[in-house]
């Protein structure tokens, strides 16, 4: 059996000050992933489009949305993308969590998308669970140039086990989780969190950056190099 979902865009956050917690996707009711804000701030000067959100690398500074059925459509194919402007960069062997749906409780483990520093190089990383009880081997991009004070379009696609990373529309390597062509991720019911590692009670990874236009889609948006968006996304 199969279900044709109505929309490609699962969540879309513009982070504009008039409604910084609004999910601008077309989903309504319980499947609209409205955010709860925890001490982030509106930013009107350091922006990519209209306005952005300021995250300050603290356990109390993040945003979150309750799990719902729309988020559960992203187990076999999806795209995660956002405009990120780093105020600082991760310390050696540390990471900055961009977005995660991750629980510490087995059997409900989810996934995470982050920027990591190893051996004085920077990588995009993705980690996820197939079975809900353990995490697969972390997949990371080729090493990328990341400066502070610069807007970058960071994206990851997952296609039935195949992971690909993009920075500013250029493919930056990838890898495989499970078996390419057949693997699906565990449908975690963990909370969706932006700006920190969402392990309940023990977050260890925070984001020190501005975010603008974060989108999660249940389709693979990019398979080759592309032109990074020049304007804010519209839901589809």
MOZICOR-V727214 format. One record per residue. N is the residue number from 1. RES is the residue in three letters. PSI is psi in degrees with one decimal (999 if undefined). OMEGA is omega in whole degrees, -180 to 180 (999 if undefined). Layout:
N_RES_PSI_OMEGA / N_RES_PSI_OMEGA
This chain:
1_UNK_157.3_178 / 2_UNK_159.7_-180 / 3_UNK_129.8_175 / 4_UNK_108.9_180 / 5_UNK_154.9_-173 / 6_UNK_-31.3_-170 / 7_UNK_146.4_174 / 8_UNK_-39.6_-178 / 9_UNK_119.1_-180 / 10_UNK_-48.2_173 / 11_UNK_148.5_178 / 12_UNK_118.7_-179 / 13_UNK_120.8_175 / 14_UNK_-21.4_179 / 15_UNK_27.5_177 / 16_UNK_149.3_-171 / 17_UNK_-31.8_-179 / 18_UNK_-29.3_180 / 19_UNK_67.5_-173 / 20_UNK_-19.1_-178 / 21_UNK_4.0_-175 / 22_UNK_134.6_169 / 23_UNK_113.5_-176 / 24_UNK_12.2_174 / 25_UNK_172.4_-179 / 26_UNK_-3.5_177 / 27_UNK_145.2_-178 / 28_UNK_171.7_176 / 29_UNK_-136.6_-176 / 30_UNK_-21.2_-179 / 31_UNK_2.7_172 / 32_UNK_119.6_-170 / 33_UNK_66.6_178 / 34_UNK_138.5_-177 / 35_UNK_151.1_164 / 36_UNK_131.1_-177 / 37_UNK_135.0_177 / 38_UNK_83.8_169 / 39_UNK_18.2_169 / 40_UNK_170.3_-176 / 41_UNK_148.6_174 / 42_UNK_144.6_179 / 43_UNK_123.9_-178 / 44_UNK_-9.6_-179 / 45_UNK_-42.8_176 / 46_UNK_92.2_-174 / 47_UNK_156.3_171 / 48_UNK_-42.4_179 / 49_UNK_-111.2_-176 / 50_UNK_-60.2_179 / 51_UNK_166.0_-178 / 52_UNK_-178.7_179 / 53_UNK_137.9_-174 / 54_UNK_117.2_176 / 55_UNK_138.8_-167 / 56_UNK_27.9_172 / 57_UNK_48.2_176 / 58_UNK_150.4_-177 / 59_UNK_-23.3_-178 / 60_UNK_2.9_-176 / 61_UNK_97.5_-179 / 62_UNK_179.6_174 / 63_UNK_149.7_-178 / 64_UNK_155.9_177 / 65_UNK_138.5_179 / 66_UNK_148.5_177 / 67_UNK_149.8_177 / 68_UNK_177.8_-176 / 69_UNK_-32.9_179 / 70_UNK_-43.9_178 / 71_UNK_-29.1_-179 / 72_UNK_-4.2_179 / 73_UNK_2.5_-173 / 74_UNK_34.7_-178 / 75_UNK_-22.6_-177 / 76_UNK_-37.5_176 / 77_UNK_135.6_176 / 78_UNK_166.5_174 / 79_UNK_134.0_172 / 80_UNK_130.5_-179 / 81_UNK_150.6_179 / 82_UNK_154.5_168 / 83_UNK_125.8_-175 / 84_UNK_134.7_176 / 85_UNK_105.4_-174 / 86_UNK_131.2_175 / 87_UNK_-36.5_170 / 88_UNK_174.2_178 / 89_UNK_158.3_-178 / 90_UNK_149.2_173 / 91_UNK_166.6_-178 / 92_UNK_132.0_-178 / 93_UNK_18.9_175 / 94_UNK_171.0_178 / 95_UNK_159.2_174 / 96_UNK_117.5_-179 / 97_UNK_120.1_176 / 98_UNK_-54.0_179 / 99_UNK_147.0_-178 / 100_UNK_149.0_166 / 101_UNK_85.4_-164 / 102_UNK_127.9_176 / 103_UNK_148.7_175 / 104_UNK_-9.2_-172 / 105_UNK_115.9_171 / 106_UNK_138.9_5 / 107_UNK_69.7_-177 / 108_UNK_28.8_-176 / 109_UNK_146.4_-175 / 110_UNK_-123.4_-175 / 111_UNK_166.8_178 / 112_UNK_147.8_180 / 113_UNK_122.8_-171 / 114_UNK_168.7_169 / 115_UNK_130.4_-175 / 116_UNK_149.3_174 / 117_UNK_125.3_175 / 118_UNK_131.0_178 / 119_UNK_42.8_177 / 120_UNK_21.9_174 / 121_UNK_157.2_-176 / 122_UNK_142.3_-176 / 123_UNK_146.8_163 / 124_UNK_140.7_-178 / 125_UNK_150.8_176 / 126_UNK_133.6_178 / 127_UNK_142.9_-176 / 128_UNK_163.8_178 / 129_UNK_139.1_175 / 130_UNK_-34.7_-172 / 131_UNK_-5.6_-180 / 132_UNK_-7.5_-177 / 133_UNK_-18.9_179 / 134_UNK_156.5_178 / 135_UNK_143.0_176 / 136_UNK_169.3_177 / 137_UNK_132.8_-179 / 138_UNK_134.8_175 / 139_UNK_135.0_179 / 140_UNK_156.4_-179 / 141_UNK_175.6_163 / 142_UNK_160.5_177 / 143_UNK_141.0_-174 / 144_UNK_154.9_173 / 145_UNK_126.0_178 / 146_UNK_116.6_177 / 147_UNK_160.0_174 / 148_UNK_154.6_177 / 149_UNK_17.8_-178 / 150_UNK_136.0_176 / 151_UNK_128.7_177 / 152_UNK_139.2_171 / 153_UNK_110.7_-179 / 154_UNK_133.7_-177 / 155_UNK_150.1_173 / 156_UNK_141.2_172 / 157_UNK_146.2_175 / 158_UNK_125.3_-178 / 159_UNK_87.7_176 / 160_UNK_47.5_176 / 161_UNK_-23.0_-178 / 162_UNK_125.8_-179 / 163_UNK_132.6_174 / 164_UNK_142.7_-180 / 165_UNK_148.6_178 / 166_UNK_137.0_170 / 167_UNK_122.0_-177 / 168_UNK_38.0_176 / 169_UNK_-2.8_-180 / 170_UNK_129.5_-179 / 171_UNK_131.5_-175 / 172_UNK_44.0_176 / 173_UNK_-174.5_-179 / 174_UNK_-151.7_-178 / 175_UNK_-162.8_-175 / 176_UNK_137.6_169 / 177_UNK_122.1_-178 / 178_UNK_-130.3_-177 / 179_UNK_121.0_180 / 180_UNK_131.9_177 / 181_UNK_-10.0_-177 / 182_UNK_-14.0_-174 / 183_UNK_135.6_169 / 184_UNK_150.8_-179 / 185_UNK_156.3_177 / 186_UNK_135.9_-179 / 187_UNK_80.1_-178 / 188_UNK_147.8_174 / 189_UNK_19.6_179 / 190_UNK_157.8_178 / 191_UNK_139.1_173 / 192_UNK_124.0_-178 / 193_UNK_141.1_-179 / 194_UNK_125.9_174 / 195_UNK_-0.7_176 / 196_UNK_160.8_170 / 197_UNK_126.6_-171 / 198_UNK_20.5_176 / 199_UNK_119.2_-174 / 200_UNK_126.3_174 / 201_UNK_-18.5_-176 / 202_UNK_48.5_178 / 203_UNK_138.1_-176 / 204_UNK_-6.8_-176 / 205_UNK_124.4_-177 / 206_UNK_164.0_-179 / 207_UNK_127.3_175 / 208_UNK_82.5_-171 / 209_UNK_168.8_168 / 210_UNK_140.6_177 / 211_UNK_142.9_175 / 212_UNK_139.1_177 / 213_UNK_79.6_175 / 214_UNK_129.5_-178 / 215_UNK_136.9_170 / 216_UNK_130.4_-179 / 217_UNK_151.5_179 / 218_UNK_14.0_178 / 219_UNK_160.8_173 / 220_UNK_108.4_-177 / 221_UNK_-34.5_-171 / 222_UNK_130.2_174 / 223_UNK_-15.9_177 / 224_UNK_176.4_176 / 225_UNK_144.0_-177 / 226_UNK_168.5_176 / 227_UNK_122.1_-180 / 228_UNK_146.1_-174 / 229_UNK_138.3_-179 / 230_UNK_-3.6_178 / 231_UNK_167.6_-179 / 232_UNK_148.2_-179 / 233_UNK_149.3_166 / 234_UNK_143.2_-180 / 235_UNK_148.4_175 / 236_UNK_999_999
